[in-house]
Structure formats: C-alpha cells, structure tokens
Amino acid sequence: MKTIYKLFYFMTALLILAMFLPAITIAQDDVTCESEVTVAEGDWLSTIAEDAYGDPTLYTGIAAATNLKAKTDSTFATIDSNDVIEPGWKLCIPDQATAEQLSTAAAPADTNVLTIDQLANATYTGIYDDQEVTLTDGQYEGEPFVEGGASRPTVNFNPNDVAFGDLNGDGVEDAAVLLSENSGGSGTFLYLAAVINQDGQPVNVATTQLPGNNPEIKSMTIDAEQIILEVVTQGPDDPECCPSAKQRWTYALQGDELVQISVEDLGTVSLADLDGTSWRLVDFNFDQQPVPDEVDITANFSEGQLSGFAGCNNYTTSIAEGDTPQSLTISPIASTMMACPEPGMSLETQYLTALQNVDQWSYLATQLALSYINEDGSLGTLMFEPQTETDASAESVPALTADQLRNATYSGIYDEPVTLTDGRYEGEPFSEDSAERPTVMMVSAPPLFGDLDGDGVDDAVVFLSENSGGTGHFIYVAAQLNQDGQPVDAGAVLIEDRIQIKSAAIENGQIMLEIITDGPGDAACCKSHKADKTYALQDGQLAEITGETEDLVRISADDLNGTSWTLVDLNLDQQPVLTDTEVTISFQDGQITGSGGCNTYNSSFTLGEDNPFVMTIDPVASTRKACPEPILNQETAFFTALQNVSLWGYQVGQLALSYRNDQGDFGTLIFAPQVTTEAGSADNAAMTTTAAVTATAVISYTPTEIPTETQAGSCFANAIGLGRTDAWRCTVGNQIYDPCFEVNDAPTVVCGANPTTGDTGFVLELTEPLPEPNAGQGQSSKAWLVELADGQVCGLMTGTVPGVGDRVAPYGCPDGSNLFEDFQQDGDVWMAEKAVIGLNDDGYFIEQSEMVAISRIWK
C-alpha cells in the first residue's frame, strides 16, 4: 500500500527550463543515476536523501531525477507529490551535485507551505515539563525510566491527525497537530499542538493535553483562527471503557497558550451517526497490513444497512446496535459470486471474514475503526478513510440488477438487437411449418460487475447462449453499461461454440476469461485445453483484444487440487440448496472431503485419460449423525448424486458435476467458489486442543426419552462397528438409519437420537420383526461418537474409510480430518491421533497429525 501522508494542501513543483539553471545545465531527459533505491514500507523521500547525502532537504532532487528517468525508462516511478511514495517504487539517486542542482530548480514557488514531512520531524513542547520533544519520522522515544528497563516515554505523530489553516491572523497557513503520548502504562494521552508557519518552518508555540483518556477524534478542522474538534468522550455516567458523549471542542491561541474556549454537547453517539457515510479500507489491522493501492474495498452505511465493494464482489448485510452505543452486530453477509484474479480474491475473503466478526466501531485519528476477534482470539481492527465525494457519487448510482439484465436488449448476435424476456428470446420459425427458430438464453450464472467505461460506476457482463436449431450452442460475452441505474447495451461478442468458462473477472476495465477450448488431440465433442481471452470497450462497443499466441495446456486434476466449493443447486437452477445449510466439497491430491449439510464425508476420485472431464467417484464414507428434516433429505439426495457423478466441468467460474438420476435423466450439481478464512487458519485452530481434560468419560448410550414422533420401517442387521446386539441398522423407505437402539428390552426401537446435539429422534414402528442379532458377544466394540477436548465431535463412518499401513481412521471430524481407531488408553485421559489424510498413487498418507485428548466417547 502507499506510504501515505494525507495532504491538506497540495504543492506543484515545476522544473526550471535549462536557460534558468545555474552554470551547469542538464538536458530535460538526461540524468545519470549514481545508484537506485527501491522504496520500502515506512520510507520517506527525506530519509532516503539523508541516507544518500546526509542532507534530508535534497529529497526534491531525488524526485526530480526519478521523474526525468521515468520519461525514458518506465521501470522508474513517476512522483506526483513529494509526500506520497509507494513501497516497490524504483527511485533514481543522482550524485550530490546533480541532486543539489535539481533541488534548486525544483524549489516550490511558495516556500511558506508547511508539509507533513516537516511536521513529522518538528520539535514540540508542553508534553513533558521543561523538555522539548523532537520527532524523527513521526516518533520520539526517551530514555528508559529505569536503567535497563523496557518502559520509556514515547510520543507518536499520525499524519491523519493534522489540520491546516491560519491560527494567528497573519494570512499564512499554520497547522494543528495531534500527538499521542504513552509513558509505559495502559493510558495513552492526546496532546493538541499549535504549529505556526514562520518563513516556511514549523514552530510549535503552544501545546495542551486533551481531556480524558484518549478520546475518539471524529474530525479536526481550522476555521476563523480556531481549532475545532468533534470527539466521542466519556459522559458523566460512562465507564472508562465505553465513551458515549459527542462533543465539539473549540481551541484558540491566547498569547503563548492554547486554550479551550468552548465545549458543545452534541448528544449521545449511536450507530445512526454512520448513516450516509462512505469509507475506503486502508488497512486490515491498524497499520500492520495495508491494502494494496490497486485493490478497492469500500463500506457504505445507510439506515441499518451496510454495503460496498469487497475488492472483487459487491456485498450487503444488515447491522444493528449492540448493548453499548459503539457495539455492533452484523448479520450474515450476502455477496455476488464473481471469480476474480489475485490479490483481490484473497483480500476479499480476508475482508469479508473479518467484517463478519466485527463487534465494535469507533473513530481513530479521523478514520473509522471496525474491531473484530480473530480465530486465535486476538483483536484486529479494519481501518477506513473517508471516501472522496467523487467516489461516493459513483457509489450512489443504483447498481444494475439481475432482473434488469434478464430483460435487457443485446446487439451483436443477429443483424438486429434482441430483447430478452425473463432471460430468453425466441425469434420467428425459420419456415412456416418448422419448429426450429432462433433462440438466445442467458447462461445460468451470476453476472460480473465492474467498471468497464472508467466512470467509477459498476457495469455488468453476462453470458448468452445462442442456438438456431442445430447442435451448436454459441456462447457470447455481452456488456451492459450502467447509466443512472439503467442497463445500456454495449454489444455482445462471440466466444466459441459449446465452450466452458473456467473463470471470469473484470480487471482494470477489461473482461478476463479463462476458457476450455480445442487443443491437440481433442475430439470434436470434448474440448479440454485452457486458453485466455480478453475483451474491452472500443469506441463504446465490446471487442476482443488480441494478445500473443499462447501454448495451450490440457485440463487435469491439478486444476481441482486445493479448491473448495459450496453447493448452490442440486440440479442446475431447478433445486436450490436449503437456506441456512452449507453443503461443501474440497479436492486435494485425488481425495474429496466436505460437508453434506449435516454429516461430514470423504471419498476419492479419478479423471479419465482420454477425456479429463470424465470423473469417477469412489464410494462415499460419511459420519452418521441424526439430522432433522428437510436437511436429511437434501443430504441424502446430495450423497446419492455425488456417488453417481460421471462428468465435471465449469459454468462461468462455477463448478458443475453431472450425474444420472434413478430415472436415467442427467442432473448437474452446481457449486460456487467457497469463501474461506485465511489459508490454514481454520485447520490450525481446529487442530489445537483448547480445553483441559482430567479424565475421559466412556458412556454406553441408550436413549432415555421415548420420542412422540413415529415412522414406519424395518431393521435388517446390527449397527456397523458397535458390536452391540441392541443397536440396529434400519431403513425408512430408502433412508438408512444407523445406529437405532432397542429401549427397555422391548421391541421399541428409537432412531435418530444423538446425545451430543440433544436430538431425541423418532420411534420406529416395525413393519416386520427384528432379525436375529449378528453382532457376536466376543466382537470388539468401537466407539460411536468421540468428543475431543476442543469440543469437536467425530463420528464413526460407514463405507470406504481411509487407512495408512495397517491402521484404520474410521472417525470423521467436522474439520475434514480423521481419527485413527487405536486410541491410547494408558491413563485417565484417552488420546487419539488426529490426522489430515491425503491420497496419491501409492494410497493414503498422513499430511499432518497430532495427538489430541478425548473428553467423552459414546459406545
């Protein structure tokens, strides 16, 4: 991200023409770099000049030399403002004589303007008794209070806490600066410093401590020689942790003192104070992870709603005030599902994950701070700066809707434009007695949103499928521009016949596609090679941008490796997933894992050699938790469909798994890319024992409550693996329940009961007598459910379960890991090996594992 020091006044420096230079002149584009420097985080031009020449004032010479080099060598940066440089920029460091000459030439016309750089290196009084504080790059550290100790006085300058204006009536702009002081304790104290401009040099004439312990600064301005602060501070009844009083404090110079001349009460802070405000994210955690300049993440507040752009997709959610005025509750976030290039995709995931966990808001250095708890329990704070009016006006334009796009007009497919009705167009039959007619349909996938014409407003991209009665289905990419919230056709361009779109994104005004196309050895039916295509507006109409010829790469299992997806529909767009359930699938080294919405599962898969889109999935193994309806029916349908998958592919950035149902018809599972937390964080959290266990409880489970619900069915064998003659494997219709339990030595059988969830299940009305038990008394008894110290409950799986060597790991855990069955039972606390298990050509293998404590098991 930029090393930004917000300028309240902007200076323009003009290079003097050669005729005005001293005796030694330099051609406009002729400069020699004695060395080159790459800007690092925290660098200032003045500190670079200090390192190079021992003179920080020669920074203007470095800026001028770098700009000259940039005219003939694009690898050098172009510096528009000497107070703004970015990490990664390459700078030209000329010899000292050249730097001095260029500095003289680049001297600003108005030398009376104070700069952020000057204020960050100025001397301040009034903070410590009879002791001046001179900042270096915005910081001061005094001597330790105790020799050898770590505690010492510190003073910090924040470039966001500066206001410019005339304080003493001389017509020259001075500055007001906020400084934060800490002397090793928990308190941080704010000081307001008046800095007078004396011939272009900063002179601190008065400093005063602000009341309270670190009040929140909403804004700071200078008006009519007065410094005006809007703050949130402690009210009469507020605890120190939670200020709620809004006030306006006004200060003015009186002699050599800075005096508070008025305090105005503005009421109590509330979430409504954010209504109508728009912000841009500048850091993911205070100043520890700046947002790259090319990634735009915004937040807009409006009457209980929070919306914005997450770096790749638009998002929206509802918000509510919590128990305290600045506590915050954020409802589940909804977003569009566009696939985007890095780093936008990863940063969006990180942002939405953090935003979902925000529970406090405040003002910090005139910025908005949204605080959240990380998975490791540490505190993080999203930092936002106010959005400019231009940006905010772009945000105020209504976004295009899917309904508008499904009923818009599109040109470029036929000679005349076509207008869709609910996503479909049908022309007249080709002949009077023919059923064939031209048709255009919108592809069932979320539209892409992004700025295509440079006006700062999100436009839309959709994909259309055209058929004129033959076997061909021609895919078009089409653009609709957003003009005052209405879609305006910008044309459609043919991509290819019957192609898959692996990924699609709008980046820098261009539409970037990765498609599956013909390649060497492909049959006409089965395209299998990856290619990139780029589209952009030319003279207001969409056109393909021809790039360099690329080598085609064939699709393979590597394209699935490491990807995670969330099910959105059980059959194209005909059977959406139930609300409030999450069905997932992840691919790793030939293995599939995920959640069916209630139970976790795993399996393995292979792809065809001749056609890599042919997929074979081995028998699915899952845990056996009892699940409520209708989640159970959905999970059963998903597992059945997954087991019958025979083809896979892409549908505009989504994953499509095709299967044949019981009627012999094809269905298609549609998955969207999964929004996950930072890589490894969930796994690491799940793999960590979080509670102490003093002894493992071993429970022989039998339901104690007879449920009132009944269902008719029968049992055909004892439950798998439990070794119990009173536990059964039963069916209701086509659904298997395992285990079901005999209660009270009577032919009363309870299915679906679960001691970890409190589900009581239902009574199975037997349609036929129980069979003879087939679980011998001498047979070993496995645990049914295993609760770990961190609260996870792992369940005994049926079907094909993973094993390494002669060891079997039949227990599936919610985080996708497995437990080996050979528990260590040496002491009061049983231990199990919990492992992430992979699969390669040699079979199953352990990727990572650790020993975890078991708190309870049920047999």
N, C-alpha and C positions, 0 to 999 in steps of 0.2 A: 504494500500500500504506500501511498505517498507519505513522505515525511512532511506533513502539512502544518504550517503555522498560519492560521487564518488571518488574512489581511483585511483590515477595515478600511485602509486607504491604499490604492494601487498606484505605483510609480512606473513611468515609462522611461527607459534609458535609450537614447539614440546614439549610435556610433557616429563619431565625427568623421566627416569626409577627409580624405588624405591631405587636402590643402590646409586643413586646420590642425593637423597633428604637429607635434614637435619636429625637430630637425630630422629625426629618424622616422620614416614613414613605413607603413605596412599596407600592402595591397589588401583589398577587401576580402579576398578569399585565399590569402597567402599567409599561413601561420604554421609554425613548427611546434609540435608538442615535445617538450623535453621528457615528459612521462605521461602516462594515462592512469586514471583512477576510476574504479567502479564504485558508485555510491552504495554505502551500507546503511542499514537501519540506524537512525539517530544522527547521521551525518548532517552538518550544516556547511554551506559554502565557506563561511568564515573559519570553521575549524579545519577544513581542508586547506585553506590558504595559510593558516597558522602552521600546519604541519609542513607545507611545501616551502614557505618562505620565512616563517617566523613572524609574519605580519598579517593579521586577520583582515585588514582593510583591503587587501589585494584580491578579495573574492570576486569583485566586479571584473577584474582582468581574466580570471578563470572562466567566468560566464561568457565574456565576450569572445575569448579564444575558442571555447566549445561551440558557440553558435557559428563562428566562421568555419570551423571544421565540418559542422553538420551540413553546410551547403554543398560540400563535395564528397562527404563520406557519411552515409545515412546511419552508420553504426554509432555515431556520436549523438548525444541528446541535443534537443533544442530547448533552451531555458527561457521561458516566457517571463518568469518572475524570480528574482534572486532569493526570495524567501520560500520557494517551493521547489524541492528536488525530490526525486523518487529513487528508492533502492533499485539497483540494477542499471541505472544510467551510466554511460561512459563519458567521462569528462577529459578535456584536454588541459594539461598543465604545462603552460609555456615557461620559458626561462624567466627569471625575475625581472630583467629589464623590459622584456615584452609585456609581462603582467602589469608592471608599473605604467607603461605607456598606454596599454589598453584600459587600465583603470582610470587614468586621467581622461581619456577620450570618452569613457562611458559614464563619467560623473553625472549624476542627475541634475537637471536644471534647478530643482527645488531641493536644496540641502537641508531644509528645515523640517522635513517629514521624519518622524520617529519610525523605526522599524521594529518588528517583532524580535529580530536578532539583537538589536541594541538593548531592548527591554529584558531579554533573557540573559544578558551579560552585564546588567547595570548594578549599581551599588544602592542598597536600601537601608534606611534607618528606622528606629522606632519599634523594632521587633524584640530586640534584646537591649537591656539597659546599657547605654553608653558604648554600644558595639555596633559597628556597621557590618552589613552582610553583603558580600559581593558574589553574585551568581556566576557560575560557569556553565554555559549551555543549559540554563534554566534550573540549576541545582546549587545548593550550598550544604556542606557538611562541616560541622565544627569538630573540635577535639572531643574525645570520649569524656564522659563525666568522671569516670574512674579509670585510672591508667590500666590499659589492657582490656578495658570493658568494651562491649559492643554498642551500648547505648550512647548516643551523641545527638546534639541538636541538629535538625535538618530543616531546610526551607526549600520549597519547590514552587516553580513558576509553570503555569499551564497556559499555552498560547491561546486557548479558547476563552480564558478569563481576562480579556483585555477590551477596553473601550477607548475610542479616540474622540477628542473634542477639546474645545478651548476651556481651560479651567481658571485662568487668571485675567481674562479680558484683554489680552494683547493681540488677539486675532490669529494667533498661531495655535495649531492643534497640539494639545498635550495628550496625556494618556492616563487612564485609571487601570491599575493592575491589582489582581487578587493573588495573594501568596498564601500557601498553606504551610503551617509550622507544626513540627512534632518534636518533643523532647524525650522520646523513648517510652512514653506511656501509651495508654489507649486513646487519649484525646488528641484530636487534630484541630488546630485553631486557624481561622482565616483572618488575614490582615488585608485591609484596603489601602493601597498606596497611591498617592497623587504624584505623578511624574510630569514635571514641567519641561517644555522644549526650549532649551537655551542654545540658540545657534546650531540646531540640529543634534544637540547632545542631550541625553536624558538626565534630569536632575530630580531625584526624589526629595521633595520638600516637606512631605508630611505622610505619616502612616498611622492607622488606627486599627485596633482589633475589633472585628465584628462581634456583636453579642452572640451568646450561646455557643454550643459545641458543634462546629462545622454545619452551619445552616445550609440548606439546599439553595443554590443560586439558579433561579429560573431565567433571569435576564439582567444585563447591566448596560446602561447607556449613559452618555453625557449630553445634557441639554441645558442651555442657559447657564453655563458655568457650574452646573450641579451634576453630581453623580447619582444616578437613580438605579437602585437595586430592587428587583422583585424576588422575594425569597419565600421559602417554606421553613418555618422555625417552630420551636416549642411554644404551645399555648399554655395558659395557666394550669390546665389540668392534664397536660400531656406527659406521659413518661418520656424519659430521655431518648428511648429507642425510636419513638414514633411521633415526630412532629406533625402538626396538622394545621397550624395557623399560617395563612397567607398574609404577607405584609409588603408594603412598599417603603423602603428606607431611602431617605434623601440626605446626601452629604455635600458639604461645600467647604472650600478653603476659607479660613478666618485667621489671617496672619500666617503663622507657621504651623497652624494646627488644622487637621481635617475633622470637621465637626458634623455630627448627625443633627440635622436641623428639623427633621420631621419623621414620624412613623405613622403610616396609614394602614389600618386594618382592612383586609380585602376579603375576609370570610374564612371559611374552612376549606382546605384542599380536598378535592374529590376527583374521581375518575372522569367526571364531566369536564374537568379542566383540559383534558386532552382532546375533546370533541373538536373536529375541524382542523386538527393539526396533522402535518405530514412530515415524515422523517426519513433519513437515509442512514443505513447501518454503516458505521465506520470501523467498528472493532467487535470481535466476538467475545472478548473478555477484557474489559478495561482497555489497556493498551498493549496486551500480550499477543493478540492475533489480529492484526489489521486486515481489513477487507481489501483485496486487490482492486486497483482502480478500474479495471475493465469489468468488474462484477458489480451489478446494481441491485441492491436489496433495499426495499422500502417498507414502511409501515404507515398506514393512514387510519386515523381514529374518527369514528362518527357514530354517536348515539348508541353505544353498546356493541358496535361492530368494529372489528379490526381486519383490514385487508391490505393487500400490497403485492409486490413482486418479490419472489424469493430467490432471484438470481437465474431462474430458468422457467418457473411456472408462476402463475397468479395464484394467490391463496386468499382465503377468507375464513373468519371464525367469529363467534360472539364472545364478548367479555363482560365480566361483572365485577363489582367492587366486593372485596372480602370483608373480614372482620374489622380491619383498620382502614383508614382513608386511602393509604397507598398500597394496600394489598390488592391482589389481582387474581381472578380466576379466568382461565382461558379454556373454552370448550374445544372439543376435538376439531382439528384444523382440516378444512377441505381445500384441495388444490387441483389444478389441472394436472395432466399426467404426461406432459411432453418430455421426451428424452432429449438431453442436451449434452454438449461437449464439456469436458473438464476445463477449468476447475469449477465451473458453475454448478454442475450436478452435485459434486461432493459438498460444496459450500452450502447449497440449498438444503441438502439433507441435514447438515450440521445445524443450520439456522432453524429449520422447522422443528427439529428435535429439541433444541434449546428453548425456542419460543413456546412449545407445548408445555414446558416445565416452569415457565415464568410465574412467580407468585408475588413479586413486589415491583413497584416502579418508583422512580424519584428523578429529581433534576440533579445533575452533576456537571459543574463547570459549563452551565448554559446548554448542556446536552441532555438528552433523555436516556435514562439508565433503566433497563429491564433486567431484574435479577432472577436467576434460576439456580436449581440444585443439579449438579452433575451426578452421574450414576455412582461415582465414588464418594458422594456426599459433600464434595467441595462446592463452594459458591462460585458462580460465574455471572458476568454482567454484560449484556448486549448494550453497546453504546451507539447512539444515533445522534446525528447532527440535524438541525432543521433543514428541510428541503427548500430549495430556491423556489421563487414564485413561478418561474418557467416550468420547472419540473412539476410543481404542484398543479399548474393549469393543465399539463398533459395528463396527470393522473385524474383530473376532474372530468375528462371526456368519458362518457359511458363506454364500457367495454362491449365489444361485439358478443352476441350470444349464439349458442349452438342452434337455437331455433331460427334466428335470422339467417344463419349460414345455410340451413336446410331448406330455406325458401328464397334464396338469393338467385340472381341472374349470373350466368357464366358464359364467357365467349372463348373462342379458340378451339372448340371441339368440332362444331359444324360451321358451315358458312354463316349461319345466323346464330345469335346467342340463344341459350336455352334457360328457362326459369324452372327451378325445382319446386315441387310441392311436397312438403314433408320429406325431403331428401331424395326425390325421384322425379325423373322426366320421362315421358313416353311420347314419341312422335307418331305421326300417321303411319299406317301399314305401308309397306313398300309397294304392294299391289292390292287391288280391291278384295281379292279372295285370299290374301295371305295373312297369316297370324304374326308374321315377323315384322318388327318395327324397331326403329332406333330407340335405345333406352340409355339413360345416364343415371347412375346412382351414386350417392355419397358413400364412400367407404366407411364402414362402421369402426371408427377410431376417433379419439378426441382430436379436435383441431389443434394446430400450433398457433401460438400467439407471440408476436414480437413486432418491433418496428421495422417496416420494410422501406418506408419512404423518408426517413430521417426527421419526422416531425415530432418525435418523442412520444407518440401515441401507438399503442399496440394494434397492429393489423392482424389478419388471420390468414392461415393457409389450411386448405382442405385437400383431400384426395378424392378423385372421381373415377368411377369405372364405367366405360362405355362399351356397349355391345350392339351390333347391328344385325343380329340374328344368326351369326355363325358361331364357331367355337372360340373366337378371340374375345378376350376381355382386356381392353386397352386402358391403362392406368394413366391418369393425368394429375399433375400438381396444379392447383389453382390458388390465386391470391385474391383476397378481398381487403381493400383499404378501409380504414376506419375514418370516416368523415363525420364528425359530430355525432358519433354513436350509430351511424348507419353504414352498412356494407356497400362499397362501391367496387364493381368488377374491375380487376386489373389483368384479366386474361388467364388462360389455362394452357399448359404445355404438356405434350405427350411425353411420358417417361419410356414405357415399353409395354409390350403385350404380356399379361399374366406374370407380373413380377412381384416379388416380395420386397417390402421396405423394412430393412433391419433397424435403422434408426433415422430420425428426422429431427432437425433443430433449426432455429433461426439464430444466426450469429452474425453480428456486425452488418445487419441489413440483408444478409444472404440466406437462402434456404439450402441447408446442407443435408444431403441424403446419402445413406449407405444402402445400396440395393443388392438384390441377388439376381444375377444376370447369366447369360450364356457364357460358357468358358470351354476350354479344351476338353473334349471327351464327353460333354453333356449331351444327353438325348434331348429331343425337342420338348419332351414332357417335363424335363427335370433340370431346370437351371440350378446351378449350385456354386457359382463363383461370386465373390464380393467385388463391388465397384462403387466408386464415389461419384456423385453428381452434384452440381451447384447451380442455383438459379437466383436471379436478382432482377429488379426492375430496370428496364432500359427504355427511356422516353415514356415512362409511366405504365409500361406493359411488361409482364413477366416474360423472361427469356432465359434460356440455358446458357451458362457461362462455360465455354470450352476450356478445359485445362490440359495439362500434359498427359500423354498416354501413360497408363499405369499397368503394372503387372497384376493380373487377376489372381486372387488367392481363393482356393476352394474352402467352402464352409466345412467345419469339423466340430468335434466335441469340445475343442478348446474355446469355441465361441460361447458355449454354455457354461464352461468351467468358471466357478466363482460367482455366478449370477444368482440373484434371489428375486422372486416374483410373488405377487399377490393375485389370487383369483378374483376376477371381476364378473365373469359369466360362465355358467356351466355349458352353454351352447350358443356360441356367437353372441348375439344380443337378445336371445329369446328367454334366458333363465338367469337373471341377475342373482348374485350372491346375497344372502340374507343380510340385512342391516345389523351392525354390531357383531358380526362374526368375521374372523380373518382366516382365510384358507391360503396356505403358502406352499411354495416349492423352491428348493435350492439345489443347485447342481455343483458337485465338487468331485473331480477325479473319478468319474463314472458312477458316482453314488448320488442318490436322490434322498433328501430329507425335507421335512416340513411339518405343518400342522393341518389336519383335516377340518379344523374349526373347533374341535374338542379334544381329540387324541393326536399325539404325535406319531409320525410314521417314517419309515425309511425303505429304500429299495435300491436297486442298481439298474443301469440302462446301458444299451449299446446302440450304435448307429450303423446303418448299412454301408457296405464298402462301395457298391456301385452307385447308390443314391444315399448321400449322408443325411437326407431328411426322413429316411425310414428309421423308425425308432422302435426298439423292443424294450419293454419294462418288465423286470423280473417280479415274482410275487411280492406284494406289498406287505410288510410287517408293521403292526401298529400297537400302541398301548390299548388298554381295554377299559377305559373309564366309562361309566354310565353317563350318557348325555341326554339333556332334555330335548323334546321335540320343539320346533321342527329342525333343530340343529342336527340331530341324529340322522334324520332322513337325508339332509343335504350332504353330510359327511359320507354316508353310505353311497349316495349317488356319485360323489367325487371319487371315492376309492374305486368304485366299480368302473367308472370312466377311465381313471388313470391306469388301471390294470389292463384296459383294452386299447390303450393308445398305440397307434401304428405309424403315425406321421407327425412331424412337427414342422414349424415354420414361424415366420414373422408377419405381423399385420400392423404396419406403421408404428414400429417401435414396441409393439406388444408381442407377447409370446403366445403362439397358437399350438395346442396339442390336439390332434384329431383322433377320434376313436369311433368304433362301430358299436351301436347300442343293441339291445336284445331284439329289436325289430329289424336289424340289419341295416338301419339307416346310419349315416355318418353324423356325428356331433363334434363340436370343437370347444375345448376349454380355452378361455381367453384370460391371460394374465397380464397385469401391468407391472412395470419395474417396481420393486419393493423399496419403500423409503425406510432406511435403517439408520441406526445410530452410527457413530464413528466406528470404522473398522476395528474389530477386536474388542471394543469396549463392552458390548453385551456379553460376549463369550467370557471375557476375563472376569466380569462381575459375577456371572453365573458359576464360574469355576472356583469361586473363592468361598470358603467356609465363613459364614457370618455370625454364627451363634455357637456358644459353648454347649457341649452335650456331656452330661455326667454319667449317664447310663442309657443304653439302648433298650427301648420297650418292645417286647415281642408279643403281639396280640393275635390270638386265634379268633377271627372275626365271624360273628353270626349276627344278622340283623336283629335288633331288639324291638323294633317297631314294625307292626304289620300295616302296610300302606292300604289305603282305601281304593286306590286305582287298581283295576284288573285288566288283563289282556289274555287272550286265549292262545295257547301254543303247546309245545311238547319239548322234551329233553331227550337227547339221543346218546349222550356219553357223559362221563365225569369231566369236570373242568380240566383244561390242559395245564399240566405242570404243578398243580397244587397238591396232588397226592391225597385228596380228601374225598371220601365216599359220599359226603353230604353236600358237595359242591358240584354243580352241573353245567353242562354246555347245552343251551336250549335255543329254540327258534320261535319267533313270532312272525309268521309269513316268511319272507326271505331274509329277515334280520336275525343275526346270531347274537345271543347274549351269553357272555362267559366272563366271570362265573355268576351262576344263580345259586341260591342257598336254600337247603331244607331248613325249616324252622320248627323247633319243638318236637323233633322226631315224628312229625306228622307229614302227610303229603301236601304240606303248604310250602310252595316254592316262591321265593322273593328274588326278582331280577332287577338289575339297575341300581341297587343300593351302593353307596360309596361313603365310607367313613371319613374321608378327607374333605369332601365337599358338603356333607350333610344330606345328600340326596337319599330319599327313602325308597325310590324305585316303585315297583308295582308287583302285585300278586299274580303269578302265572296260573291261570285256570287250565289245568292239564287236559288236553284233548285225548290223551292216552296215558296209561300208567308209566311210572318211571321205570327205565330199564334196569337190569342188574348192574350194580357198580362194577366198573372196570379199573378202578384205582386201588391196587393192592395195598394191604396194610404195611408191607415191607418197603413200599416205594418211597423214594426220597420226596420230601415236601419242600417246594420252593415258596419263596415269599410272593405274595400277590402285588402288594404296593409297598414302596420303600420311600420313606420321608427322610431327606437329608437335613443336615444342620442348618443349611441356608433356606429351608422351607420348601425346596423343590420336592415334588412327589413324582417318582419314577415308577412306571408300571410294567408288568410282565407282558411281553409282546408275543403274538402268535404269528405263524407264517415263517418266512425265511428270516433268521436273525443273524447278526454278524458274529464272527468268531475269529480269533487270532491264534494260530497254532492249535493247541487242544483246548483252548479256553473259549467259553461262550459268553457273550454280553447280551443277555436277553431282555434287559430292562431299558426302556426308552425314557429319556428325561425331556422336559419341556424345551430345553435349550438345544436339542438335537444331539446331545451326547448320549452315551450308553454306560450302564454299569455292568461290570463283569459279575458273574453269579457266585464266584468263590470268595465270599465275604470273610474277612479276618475277624474271628470271634474269640480272641485270646483273653480279652479283659471285659470290663463292664461296658465299654463303648465299642460297638462293632464298626469296622471300617470297610469301605468298598473302594475299588479302583474305578474312577470315573474318567471316561476317555472319549475323545473325539476320534472316530474311526473312519479311515479312508479306504478306498478300493482302487486297486490298479490291476495290471495284467497278472500279477502274482497272487492276487487275492486281497483280503482285508489286511490293514495295517494300522497301527496306532500313530496318529498325528501328534497328539499331546494327551497327557493324563496326569492325574494326581489322586492321592488318597484322601477321601472325604469321610467325615463322621456320619453315622446313621443315627437319627433320633428315634424313629419308630419303624417297625415293619408290621404288616398285616399278612397273616397266612390264611 
